[in-house]
Amino acid sequence: MATMKDVAHLAGVSITTVSHLLNNTRPVGDEARARIEQAIRELSYVPSAVARSLKHNVTHTVGMMLPNSSNPYFSELMRVIEARCFDAGYNVILCNSDDNPAKQSTYLRVLTERRVDGLIVVTSGEDVGLHALLSELSLPVILVDREINRVQYDLVEVDHVQGGYLATQHLLSLGHQNIACIGGPVALSSSDQRIAGWRRAMVEWGINPTDVDLQRGDFTSRGGYQAMHALLKQAQCPSAVFACNDLMAIGAMCAAYELGIRVPDQLSIVGFDGISLASFSSPPLTTVIQPKEIIGAMAVDMLIEGIRGRRAEPLCVVLQPELCIRSSTAPYAATVGLPRHFQSNQS
């Protein structure tokens, strides 16, 4: 690869003159500028970003840690963050932890070795070593979507409890009382809070959900599919289900279809996230929408504030979710049209 020294030699100028032109730190005469630009073209010279970062201690690069890049919610959020960073003059390096805390820690260290200016992190759940690791990095850090208990970092998330509450209130208002919940992994803050919203709404209506009313998934369609099968094998089958994300809700609808249960005539289902795919499921999915555009934009803006030293105190932003009613929910219809097994359970 051509170096700045090669450019200076071909252009017949000093290395300092080439540096001033490239970094715009001092005016360079028209004749010398023309020779340098011609030399750059002939040598296909590309300035070293690493060298610049060592000199100026900035790389204009942001690290992004996702728990599962195959989840459409995170893909859509990433798109917002990348576009916002690009407009602000920052590049993004993306790492995917696959919900593995060990892989997450490894990638966080890799990102700091790449000399990123800051980090946007969606954690892989509660990890006792994560706080210590982030503290060692001495970088601005923004947490998105998932909290870390007893840790003070900048945070942008939706009110997960309120989202679970809205979903369940909608089903209760349609006359459903036997409402099951498909939650996410244990000890994951967003999942636990959405489940808490489901419980709160049920208790307010005088209904005390039991352990059998809650099945756990892993925020994937397969997890929702398996949890739905487990719910429908119980002696008391639900007439409605709140799934703690859209992928699990879509998996639950697939399980219902396999068993000959029509959604929403015989079973109402609500998801959470508001991914684009939810409006194209069959039937289109009622869901709790997270404002991804606002979450992503605020995360980037807060991170840049931290990078530029404009704010020292941690800031927590909790946004309000919105219920989007589509065709996967309907009023409770007692036993009309249910298969015999489900008729006996719903009577």
DRENTILO-243989 format. One record per residue: residue in three letters; x, z, y of N, C-alpha, C in turn. Coordinates in steps of 0.05 Angstrom, whole numbers, plus 5000, padded with zeros to 4 digits. Example, Ala and Ser with C-alpha at 12.3 -4.5 7.8 and 13.67 -1.06 7.14 Angstrom:
BEGIN
   zakol    nc1    nc3    nc2   cac1   cac3   cac2    cc1    cc3    cc2
     ALA   5264   5156   4886   5246   5156   4910   5264   5156   4934
     SER   5257   5142   4955   5273   5143   4979   5258   5157   5001
***
This chain:
BEGIN
   zakol    nc1    nc3    nc2   cac1   cac3   cac2    cc1    cc3    cc2
     MET   5017   5000   4976   5000   5000   5000   5017   5000   5025
     ALA   5009   4985   5045   5023   4984   5070   5022   5010   5084
     THR   5043   5017   5099   5043   5042   5114   5044   5036   5143
     MET   5041   5057   5159   5043   5054   5188   5070   5044   5196
     LYS   5091   5053   5181   5118   5044   5187   5120   5013   5183
     ASP   5107   5003   5162   5107   4974   5157   5094   4959   5180
     VAL   5071   4970   5190   5057   4957   5212   5074   4957   5237
     ALA   5088   4979   5243   5105   4981   5266   5128   4961   5264
     HIS   5140   4959   5240   5162   4940   5237   5154   4911   5241
     LEU   5131   4903   5229   5122   4876   5232   5114   4869   5261
     ALA   5102   4889   5275   5093   4885   5302   5115   4888   5322
     GLY   5138   4898   5314   5161   4902   5333   5156   4924   5353
     VAL   5142   4945   5344   5137   4968   5362   5144   4994   5347
     SER   5143   5016   5360   5149   5042   5347   5124   5052   5331
     ILE   5130   5069   5312   5109   5082   5297   5090   5097   5315
     THR   5102   5110   5336   5086   5126   5355   5065   5108   5369
     THR   5073   5084   5376   5055   5065   5390   5032   5058   5371
     VAL   5038   5053   5346   5017   5046   5327   4998   5070   5324
     SER   5009   5094   5323   4992   5118   5320   4974   5122   5344
     HIS   4984   5117   5368   4968   5120   5392   4945   5100   5392
     LEU   4950   5076   5382   4929   5056   5382   4907   5063   5361
     LEU   4916   5072   5338   4897   5078   5317   4880   5103   5323
     ASN   4893   5122   5336   4879   5147   5342   4867   5148   5370
     ASN   4872   5127   5385   4862   5125   5413   4871   5149   5429
     THR   4896   5156   5427   4907   5180   5441   4922   5172   5466
     ARG   4928   5147   5469   4942   5138   5493   4939   5108   5497
     PRO   4936   5098   5521   4932   5069   5525   4956   5054   5514
     VAL   4950   5031   5502   4971   5013   5492   4967   4985   5505
     GLY   4989   4973   5514   4987   4948   5528   4974   4926   5512
     ASP   4963   4906   5525   4948   4885   5511   4966   4870   5492
     GLU   4991   4864   5500   5009   4848   5483   5016   4864   5458
     ALA   5023   4889   5461   5030   4906   5438   5005   4910   5420
     ARG   4982   4913   5433   4958   4917   5417   4952   4892   5400
     ALA   4956   4869   5411   4950   4844   5396   4969   4842   5372
     ARG   4996   4848   5377   5015   4847   5355   5009   4867   5333
     ILE   5001   4891   5341   4994   4912   5321   4969   4903   5305
     GLU   4949   4894   5318   4924   4886   5304   4929   4863   5285
     GLN   4947   4844   5293   4954   4822   5276   4969   4832   5251
     ALA   4988   4851   5256   5003   4862   5233   4984   4877   5214
     ILE   4965   4891   5225   4945   4906   5208   4930   4886   5190
     ARG   4922   4864   5202   4907   4844   5186   4925   4831   5164
     GLU   4949   4825   5172   4967   4811   5152   4974   4830   5129
     LEU   4977   4856   5135   4985   4875   5114   4962   4888   5101
     SER   4938   4882   5110   4913   4895   5100   4917   4926   5101
     TYR   4927   4935   5123   4933   4964   5126   4907   4980   5130
     VAL   4905   5002   5115   4882   5020   5118   4893   5048   5125
     PRO   4886   5060   5148   4896   5086   5155   4889   5107   5133
     SER   4906   5126   5129   4902   5146   5109   4884   5169   5119
     ALA   4861   5172   5107   4843   5193   5115   4855   5221   5108
     VAL   4870   5222   5087   4883   5247   5079   4903   5256   5100
     ALA   4919   5236   5109   4939   5243   5130   4926   5252   5156
     ARG   4904   5239   5163   4890   5247   5187   4879   5275   5184
     SER   4868   5281   5161   4856   5308   5157   4877   5329   5158
     LEU   4901   5324   5148   4923   5343   5149   4931   5348   5178
     LYS   4931   5327   5194   4939   5330   5222   4918   5344   5239
     HIS   4893   5336   5235   4872   5346   5253   4855   5369   5240
     ASN   4860   5375   5214   4846   5395   5200   4816   5390   5197
     VAL   4808   5365   5199   4780   5357   5195   4780   5331   5178
     THR   4760   5328   5162   4758   5304   5146   4732   5289   5151
     HIS   4714   5301   5166   4687   5289   5170   4674   5283   5144
     THR   4678   5301   5125   4666   5299   5098   4652   5324   5091
     VAL   4628   5322   5079   4612   5344   5070   4609   5343   5040
     GLY   4612   5366   5027   4607   5368   4999   4578   5376   4993
     MET   4566   5364   4973   4538   5370   4966   4537   5377   4936
     MET   4527   5400   4929   4524   5409   4902   4495   5409   4893
     LEU   4488   5393   4873   4461   5392   4863   4461   5403   4834
     PRO   4438   5416   4826   4436   5426   4799   4428   5405   4778
     ASN   4415   5384   4788   4406   5363   4769   4399   5338   4785
     SER   4417   5319   4786   4412   5295   4802   4391   5277   4790
     SER   4383   5281   4765   4363   5265   4753   4335   5274   4761
     ASN   4332   5297   4773   4307   5307   4783   4300   5292   4809
     PRO   4278   5277   4810   4271   5261   4833   4270   5277   4859
     TYR   4262   5303   4858   4262   5319   4882   4289   5321   4895
     PHE   4309   5326   4878   4336   5329   4889   4348   5302   4898
     SER   4340   5281   4884   4349   5254   4891   4338   5246   4919
     GLU   4312   5253   4923   4300   5246   4948   4311   5264   4971
     LEU   4316   5289   4965   4329   5307   4984   4357   5297   4991
     MET   4372   5289   4971   4399   5279   4975   4399   5254   4994
     ARG   4380   5237   4990   4378   5213   5007   4375   5221   5037
     VAL   4358   5240   5042   4354   5250   5069   4380   5261   5080
     ILE   4393   5278   5065   4418   5291   5074   4440   5270   5078
     GLU   4443   5251   5060   4464   5231   5063   4459   5215   5089
     ALA   4434   5207   5094   4428   5191   5118   4434   5206   5143
     ARG   4426   5232   5143   4431   5249   5167   4461   5253   5172
     CYS   4476   5257   5150   4505   5260   5153   4518   5235   5163
     PHE   4509   5212   5153   4520   5186   5161   4516   5182   5191
     ASP   4492   5188   5200   4486   5185   5229   4502   5203   5246
     ALA   4511   5226   5235   4527   5245   5250   4557   5240   5247
     GLY   4564   5219   5232   4592   5213   5228   4606   5227   5205
     TYR   4590   5236   5186   4602   5250   5163   4596   5235   5137
     ASN   4616   5235   5119   4612   5224   5092   4603   5247   5074
     VAL   4591   5240   5051   4582   5260   5032   4595   5256   5005
     ILE   4606   5277   4993   4615   5276   4965   4595   5292   4949
     LEU   4583   5279   4929   4562   5292   4913   4573   5301   4886
     CYS   4566   5326   4879   4572   5336   4852   4546   5346   4839
     ASN   4545   5343   4813   4521   5351   4797   4529   5371   4776
     SER   4517   5395   4778   4526   5417   4760   4511   5417   4733
     ASP   4490   5401   4730   4474   5402   4706   4464   5430   4699
     ASP   4458   5445   4720   4448   5473   4717   4468   5490   4701
     ASN   4493   5484   4703   4514   5499   4689   4531   5514   4709
     PRO   4529   5541   4710   4544   5556   4730   4574   5551   4728
     ALA   4585   5548   4704   4614   5543   4701   4622   5517   4714
     LYS   4606   5496   4709   4611   5470   4720   4608   5471   4750
     GLN   4588   5486   4759   4584   5489   4788   4609   5501   4802
     SER   4620   5522   4790   4644   5535   4801   4667   5516   4802
     THR   4671   5500   4781   4693   5481   4779   4690   5460   4801
     TYR   4666   5450   4805   4662   5429   4825   4665   5440   4853
     LEU   4657   5464   4858   4660   5476   4884   4690   5478   4892
     ARG   4706   5484   4872   4735   5485   4878   4746   5457   4882
     VAL   4736   5438   4867   4745   5410   4871   4738   5401   4899
     LEU   4714   5408   4908   4705   5399   4935   4724   5411   4957
     THR   4731   5436   4954   4749   5448   4974   4777   5435   4972
     GLU   4786   5427   4948   4811   5413   4946   4811   5386   4960
     ARG   4787   5375   4962   4783   5350   4976   4782   5354   5006
     ARG   4784   5380   5014   4785   5387   5043   4759   5379   5057
     VAL   4736   5385   5044   4711   5380   5058   4708   5400   5081
     ASP   4693   5392   5101   4690   5409   5125   4668   5430   5120
     GLY   4650   5426   5102   4629   5445   5096   4614   5437   5071
     LEU   4597   5456   5062   4583   5452   5036   4553   5456   5039
     ILE   4538   5439   5026   4509   5442   5023   4504   5447   4993
     VAL   4493   5470   4986   4492   5478   4958   4464   5484   4950
     VAL   4455   5471   4928   4431   5480   4914   4441   5492   4888
     THR   4439   5519   4886   4452   5533   4864   4440   5527   4837
     SER   4455   5533   4816   4445   5531   4789   4434   5557   4778
     GLY   4424   5573   4796   4412   5599   4788   4431   5621   4795
     GLU   4422   5646   4789   4438   5669   4795   4464   5670   4780
     ASP   4486   5670   4794   4512   5671   4781   4528   5692   4795
     VAL   4536   5713   4780   4549   5736   4792   4575   5728   4806
     GLY   4588   5707   4797   4614   5699   4809   4611   5680   4832
     LEU   4587   5670   4838   4584   5649   4858   4589   5660   4886
     HIS   4579   5684   4892   4584   5695   4919   4613   5699   4925
     ALA   4628   5709   4905   4657   5714   4909   4671   5687   4913
     LEU   4663   5667   4898   4675   5641   4900   4670   5629   4928
     LEU   4645   5629   4937   4639   5618   4963   4653   5633   4985
     SER   4656   5660   4982   4670   5676   5003   4699   5668   5005
     GLU   4711   5661   4982   4739   5653   4982   4744   5627   4996
     LEU   4724   5610   4998   4728   5583   5008   4732   5581   5038
     SER   4721   5601   5052   4723   5602   5081   4714   5576   5094
     LEU   4691   5566   5084   4678   5542   5095   4650   5548   5103
     PRO   4639   5534   5123   4610   5536   5128   4594   5528   5103
     VAL   4575   5544   5095   4559   5539   5071   4529   5540   5079
     ILE   4514   5520   5070   4485   5520   5073   4473   5521   5045
     LEU   4456   5541   5040   4441   5541   5015   4414   5527   5020
     VAL   4406   5511   5001   4381   5496   5003   4364   5502   4978
     ASP   4338   5508   4983   4318   5511   4962   4319   5536   4946
     ARG   4343   5546   4940   4347   5569   4923   4364   5590   4936
     GLU   4354   5615   4936   4369   5637   4948   4389   5648   4928
     ILE   4408   5664   4939   4426   5680   4923   4420   5709   4931
     ASN   4412   5726   4912   4404   5753   4919   4426   5769   4932
     ARG   4419   5783   4953   4436   5801   4968   4460   5787   4980
     VAL   4458   5761   4985   4480   5746   4997   4470   5733   5023
     GLN   4486   5736   5044   4478   5725   5070   4493   5699   5076
     TYR   4479   5677   5072   4488   5651   5080   4466   5637   5095
     ASP   4472   5616   5109   4452   5599   5121   4434   5589   5098
     LEU   4408   5588   5103   4389   5581   5082   4366   5565   5093
     VAL   4359   5543   5080   4336   5527   5087   4319   5524   5061
     GLU   4295   5533   5062   4278   5530   5038   4248   5530   5047
     VAL   4231   5524   5028   4203   5525   5032   4193   5553   5023
     ASP   4170   5562   5032   4158   5587   5023   4147   5582   4995
     HIS   4163   5588   4975   4155   5582   4947   4131   5599   4939
     VAL   4130   5624   4948   4108   5642   4941   4082   5630   4952
     GLN   4082   5621   4977   4059   5610   4989   4051   5584   4975
     GLY   4070   5568   4966   4064   5544   4952   4049   5549   4926
     GLY   4059   5568   4910   4046   5576   4885   4018   5587   4891
     TYR   4015   5601   4913   3990   5613   4921   3970   5591   4928
     LEU   3979   5571   4943   3961   5549   4951   3951   5533   4927
     ALA   3970   5528   4908   3962   5513   4884   3941   5527   4868
     THR   3945   5553   4865   3926   5569   4848   3900   5573   4863
     GLN   3901   5578   4889   3876   5581   4904   3859   5556   4902
     HIS   3872   5533   4903   3857   5507   4900   3842   5506   4873
     LEU   3856   5514   4852   3843   5514   4826   3821   5534   4824
     LEU   3825   5558   4835   3804   5579   4835   3780   5570   4851
     SER   3785   5556   4873   3762   5547   4890   3745   5525   4876
     LEU   3757   5512   4855   3743   5493   4839   3727   5505   4816
     GLY   3728   5532   4814   3713   5546   4794   3729   5553   4769
     HIS   3755   5546   4768   3772   5554   4745   3779   5583   4747
     GLN   3779   5596   4724   3788   5624   4723   3811   5628   4703
     ASN   3810   5613   4681   3831   5614   4661   3853   5594   4669
     ILE   3870   5602   4687   3891   5585   4698   3918   5594   4688
     ALA   3931   5577   4673   3957   5582   4663   3979   5573   4682
     CYS   4003   5582   4678   4026   5574   4695   4049   5565   4677
     ILE   4060   5542   4684   4085   5534   4671   4108   5538   4691
     GLY   4123   5559   4686   4145   5567   4704   4171   5553   4697
     GLY   4190   5556   4715   4217   5546   4710   4234   5567   4697
     PRO   4260   5563   4696   4279   5581   4682   4277   5609   4693
     VAL   4283   5629   4676   4283   5657   4684   4305   5662   4704
     ALA   4300   5680   4723   4320   5688   4743   4328   5667   4762
     LEU   4312   5645   4764   4317   5625   4785   4297   5631   4808
     SER   4308   5636   4831   4292   5647   4853   4267   5630   4859
     SER   4271   5604   4861   4248   5586   4868   4226   5588   4847
     SER   4233   5589   4822   4214   5591   4800   4199   5618   4801
     ASP   4215   5639   4803   4203   5666   4804   4183   5669   4827
     GLN   4190   5658   4850   4173   5660   4873   4147   5644   4871
     ARG   4149   5620   4858   4125   5604   4854   4106   5618   4834
     ILE   4118   5630   4814   4102   5646   4795   4089   5669   4809
     ALA   4103   5682   4827   4092   5705   4842   4068   5696   4858
     GLY   4069   5672   4869   4046   5661   4885   4022   5657   4867
     TRP   4027   5647   4843   4005   5644   4823   3992   5671   4816
     ARG   4009   5691   4811   3998   5717   4804   3983   5729   4828
     ARG   3993   5726   4851   3980   5738   4875   3952   5726   4879
     ALA   3949   5700   4876   3923   5687   4880   3904   5696   4858
     MET   3913   5698   4833   3896   5706   4811   3886   5735   4815
     VAL   3904   5753   4823   3896   5781   4827   3877   5784   4850
     GLU   3880   5768   4871   3861   5769   4893   3833   5761   4885
     TRP   3831   5745   4864   3805   5737   4854   3795   5755   4831
     GLY   3809   5777   4827   3801   5797   4807   3809   5789   4779
     ILE   3829   5771   4776   3837   5762   4749   3866   5771   4745
     ASN   3871   5785   4723   3898   5794   4717   3910   5777   4695
     PRO   3928   5758   4702   3941   5741   4682   3958   5757   4663
     THR   3958   5748   4638   3974   5762   4618   3999   5746   4612
     ASP   4016   5756   4594   4041   5743   4587   4035   5716   4574
     VAL   4013   5714   4559   4007   5688   4545   3998   5667   4564
     ASP   3992   5674   4589   3983   5655   4609   4007   5641   4622
     LEU   4031   5651   4617   4055   5640   4629   4073   5629   4607
     GLN   4080   5603   4609   4100   5590   4592   4123   5581   4610
     ARG   4147   5582   4598   4170   5574   4613   4179   5546   4605
     GLY   4188   5530   4625   4200   5504   4621   4227   5504   4634
     ASP   4239   5481   4637   4266   5479   4649   4266   5459   4672
     PHE   4243   5456   4685   4240   5437   4707   4243   5408   4699
     THR   4241   5402   4673   4241   5374   4664   4214   5367   4653
     SER   4209   5341   4650   4184   5332   4639   4181   5341   4610
     ARG   4203   5341   4595   4202   5351   4567   4194   5380   4567
     GLY   4206   5396   4585   4199   5424   4586   4169   5429   4592
     GLY   4158   5413   4610   4129   5415   4615   4112   5407   4592
     TYR   4121   5386   4578   4108   5376   4554   4107   5397   4533
     GLN   4129   5410   4527   4130   5430   4506   4114   5455   4514
     ALA   4115   5463   4539   4100   5486   4548   4070   5481   4547
     MET   4061   5457   4553   4033   5450   4552   4023   5451   4523
     HIS   4039   5441   4504   4032   5443   4476   4029   5472   4467
     ALA   4047   5489   4477   4045   5517   4470   4020   5530   4481
     LEU   4013   5523   4506   3988   5535   4518   3963   5526   4503
     LEU   3962   5501   4495   3938   5490   4482   3936   5499   4453
     LYS   3956   5512   4442   3954   5523   4414   3944   5551   4414
     GLN   3941   5563   4438   3932   5591   4439   3902   5593   4433
     ALA   3894   5617   4426   3865   5622   4420   3848   5618   4445
     GLN   3859   5626   4468   3844   5622   4494   3859   5601   4510
     CYS   3848   5577   4509   3862   5555   4523   3854   5554   4552
     PRO   3872   5546   4570   3866   5545   4598   3849   5521   4605
     SER   3834   5524   4627   3819   5500   4638   3835   5488   4660
     ALA   3856   5501   4669   3873   5491   4691   3901   5501   4688
     VAL   3920   5486   4698   3949   5494   4696   3962   5489   4723
     PHE   3978   5508   4731   3996   5504   4754   4024   5502   4743
     ALA   4037   5479   4746   4064   5475   4737   4083   5478   4761
     CYS   4105   5492   4758   4122   5499   4780   4139   5476   4791
     ASN   4137   5453   4779   4148   5429   4792   4133   5404   4781
     ASP   4136   5382   4795   4121   5358   4788   4129   5346   4762
     LEU   4155   5347   4755   4164   5336   4730   4150   5351   4706
     MET   4149   5377   4708   4136   5392   4686   4106   5386   4686
     ALA   4094   5382   4709   4065   5375   4710   4060   5348   4697
     ILE   4078   5329   4702   4074   5303   4689   4078   5305   4659
     GLY   4097   5321   4650   4101   5326   4621   4076   5339   4609
     ALA   4064   5358   4624   4040   5371   4615   4017   5352   4612
     MET   4014   5333   4631   3993   5313   4628   3997   5295   4604
     CYS   4022   5289   4598   4028   5273   4574   4020   5288   4548
     ALA   4025   5314   4547   4017   5330   4524   3987   5330   4521
     ALA   3973   5334   4544   3944   5334   4543   3933   5308   4533
     TYR   3944   5286   4542   3936   5259   4533   3939   5256   4503
     GLU   3961   5266   4492   3966   5264   4464   3945   5279   4448
     LEU   3935   5301   4459   3915   5317   4445   3886   5309   4450
     GLY   3883   5287   4465   3856   5276   4470   3842   5292   4492
     ILE   3856   5305   4509   3844   5321   4531   3847   5305   4557
     ARG   3824   5300   4570   3824   5284   4594   3830   5300   4618
     VAL   3848   5291   4635   3855   5303   4660   3842   5285   4682
     PRO   3825   5296   4700   3819   5324   4704   3793   5333   4692
     ASP   3779   5316   4677   3752   5323   4668   3752   5348   4650
     GLN   3772   5351   4634   3774   5373   4615   3796   5393   4622
     LEU   3815   5384   4638   3838   5401   4645   3849   5393   4672
     SER   3850   5411   4691   3861   5406   4717   3890   5415   4718
     ILE   3907   5399   4731   3936   5405   4733   3946   5401   4762
     VAL   3961   5420   4771   3974   5419   4797   4004   5422   4794
     GLY   4019   5406   4808   4049   5407   4808   4060   5419   4833
     PHE   4086   5417   4837   4100   5428   4860   4124   5411   4866
     ASP   4127   5402   4890   4151   5388   4901   4142   5364   4919
     GLY   4122   5349   4909   4114   5325   4924   4133   5302   4921
     ILE   4143   5297   4897   4160   5274   4893   4144   5249   4894
     SER   4157   5227   4901   4143   5201   4904   4128   5193   4878
     LEU   4141   5199   4855   4129   5191   4830   4102   5204   4825
     ALA   4097   5227   4837   4072   5242   4832   4047   5226   4840
     SER   4050   5209   4860   4027   5193   4869   4022   5169   4851
     PHE   4040   5164   4833   4037   5141   4814   4033   5150   4785
     SER   4030   5176   4780   4023   5185   4754   3994   5178   4748
     SER   3986   5182   4723   3958   5175   4715   3945   5199   4703
     PRO   3927   5212   4718   3918   5206   4745   3939   5215   4766
     PRO   3937   5206   4790   3955   5216   4811   3954   5246   4813
     LEU   3977   5258   4816   3980   5287   4813   3975   5302   4839
     THR   3957   5322   4838   3954   5341   4859   3979   5358   4859
     THR   3991   5362   4883   4017   5376   4884   4021   5391   4910
     VAL   4039   5410   4909   4048   5424   4933   4072   5410   4944
     ILE   4070   5400   4968   4091   5383   4980   4112   5400   4994
     GLN   4137   5396   4987   4159   5407   5003   4167   5387   5024
     PRO   4170   5395   5049   4178   5376   5070   4207   5368   5069
     LYS   4213   5350   5050   4242   5343   5044   4256   5333   5069
     GLU   4243   5317   5085   4256   5305   5109   4265   5327   5128
     ILE   4248   5347   5132   4254   5369   5150   4276   5387   5138
     ILE   4273   5393   5112   4293   5410   5098   4321   5397   5100
     GLY   4322   5371   5093   4348   5358   5093   4360   5356   5121
     ALA   4344   5349   5141   4354   5346   5168   4364   5373   5179
     MET   4348   5394   5174   4356   5421   5184   4382   5430   5170
     ALA   4384   5425   5144   4408   5434   5129   4433   5421   5141
     VAL   4432   5395   5147   4455   5381   5159   4461   5391   5187
     ASP   4440   5394   5203   4444   5403   5231   4456   5431   5231
     MET   4446   5448   5214   4457   5476   5213   4486   5476   5204
     LEU   4492   5458   5184   4520   5457   5174   4539   5447   5196
     ILE   4531   5427   5210   4548   5416   5232   4552   5437   5254
     GLU   4532   5453   5259   4535   5475   5278   4557   5494   5269
     GLY   4556   5500   5243   4577   5518   5232   4604   5506   5232
     ILE   4606   5480   5226   4632   5466   5226   4644   5466   5254
     ARG   4628   5462   5274   4637   5461   5301   4638   5488   5315
     GLY   4633   5509   5300   4636   5536   5310   4616   5544   5331
     ARG   4592   5532   5330   4572   5538   5350   4555   5562   5344
     ARG   4557   5572   5319   4540   5595   5311   4555   5610   5289
     ALA   4555   5637   5292   4569   5654   5273   4550   5668   5254
     GLU   4526   5676   5264   4508   5692   5248   4492   5674   5229
     PRO   4488   5684   5204   4472   5668   5184   4443   5664   5194
     LEU   4433   5641   5188   4406   5634   5197   4389   5627   5172
     CYS   4365   5638   5170   4347   5633   5148   4322   5619   5158
     VAL   4317   5595   5149   4294   5579   5157   4276   5576   5133
     VAL   4251   5586   5135   4231   5583   5113   4208   5566   5124
     LEU   4205   5543   5112   4185   5524   5120   4159   5527   5104
     GLN   4137   5518   5115   4112   5521   5101   4105   5496   5084
     PRO   4097   5500   5059   4089   5478   5042   4061   5468   5049
     GLU   4054   5446   5037   4027   5434   5042   4015   5424   5016
     LEU   3990   5430   5011   3976   5422   4987   3966   5393   4991
     CYS   3973   5376   4972   3963   5348   4973   3944   5344   4949
     ILE   3919   5342   4954   3899   5340   4933   3895   5311   4925
     ARG   3900   5306   4899   3896   5279   4888   3876   5281   4864
     SER   3880   5265   4844   3859   5262   4824   3864   5278   4798
     SER   3884   5295   4797   3889   5310   4773   3874   5337   4772
     THR   3859   5342   4793   3843   5367   4793   3814   5361   4799
     ALA   3796   5376   4786   3767   5372   4790   3753   5399   4785
     PRO   3728   5402   4794   3713   5427   4789   3711   5433   4759
     TYR   3711   5459   4753   3708   5468   4725   3682   5458   4714
     ALA   3683   5445   4690   3659   5433   4679   3651   5445   4653
     ALA   3656   5472   4649   3648   5486   4625   3658   5471   4600
     THR   3641   5465   4581   3650   5454   4556   3643   5424   4553
     VAL   3633   5412   4574   3624   5384   4572   3647   5366   4564
     GLY   3643   5352   4541   3662   5332   4533   3688   5342   4520
     LEU   3691   5369   4517   3715   5379   4505   3716   5376   4475
     PRO   3739   5371   4463   3740   5371   4433   3731   5398   4423
     ARG   3722   5399   4397   3709   5423   4387   3726   5448   4389
     HIS   3752   5445   4384   3769   5468   4385   3769   5480   4413
     PHE   3770   5463   4433   3771   5473   4461   3744   5483   4471
     GLN   3722   5471   4460   3696   5481   4467   3693   5510   4459
     SER   3701   5517   4435   3698   5545   4426   3715   5564   4442
     ASN   3738   5555   4451   3756   5572   4466   3746   5576   4495
     GLN   3732   5556   4506   3724   5558   4534   3696   5570   4537
     SER   3681   5575   4515   3654   5585   4518   3654   5615   4525
***
